[in-house]
Amino acid sequence: MNSIWQHADWPNFRYADQLIPANQLYHYAQSAGRLSNQLQGIPDDQRLDACVDLNSPLVCHHSPI
C-alpha cells in the first residue's frame, strides 16, 4: 500500500464511494462518533496525549525512517 502522497493524483484525489459498502461507512462513522465523545470527556492535556497515542502507530507504519 502506498502512502497518501505517493498516489499519482496527489493531492487531487478521486474515489468511487459507491464501491464502499454502506455498512462499512456506517460502522466507521459510528466508531468515530464514539471515540469523539469519549475524548470530549477528558481534560485537554490528556486528550492531546490520547490523540498522539492514537496516531503514532499509523504515522510510524506509513512513514518509516
N, C-alpha and C positions, 0 to 999 in steps of 0.2 A: 504494500500500500504506500502510495506516495504521500509526502507531506503536502499540505494545502497549497503552499507556494510553488510546488513543483508541477502543478497542473498546467497544461498548455493555455488554458483560458484565464489564468490568474491575472488580475483579480476580478475578471468578468465571468462569473460562474453561471453555468446552465445546469438545470436538473429537471428531471421529469417526475414531479411529485405524484403523478398518478401511478407510478411504479412502486411507490412505498405503500404497503398495506395500511389501511386506515387504523387497524387495531394497534400497529406499532406506533403510529403517530399519537394515538390516544394514550397508550401506556407511557410513552416518553413525556408527554405533556403532564400527565398525572404525577409521574415521579418528580419532574422538575418543580411542579407546584408544591409537593410535599416538602422537598428539600428547601425551597424558598421560605416556606412557612416556618420550618424548623430553624433556619438561620436568623429569621426575624426575632426569635425569642431569646437570643443570646447577646451578651454585651459586644460592643463594637470591636474591641481588641481580640476577643475570642472568635468573632465572625471572620475577621481578617485571617487569623490563623487557620480556621477551618477552610476558607477558600483556597489558601495556599496549599494546604494538605490535600484538598480535593484535586487541584490542578497539577500538582508536582509530578505525579506518576505519568500523566498524559504528556506533559512537556518533556519529561526525560525520555519517554518512549519515542516521541516523534522528533526530537532534536538531540540525537546522540552526539556526544562530544568526541 
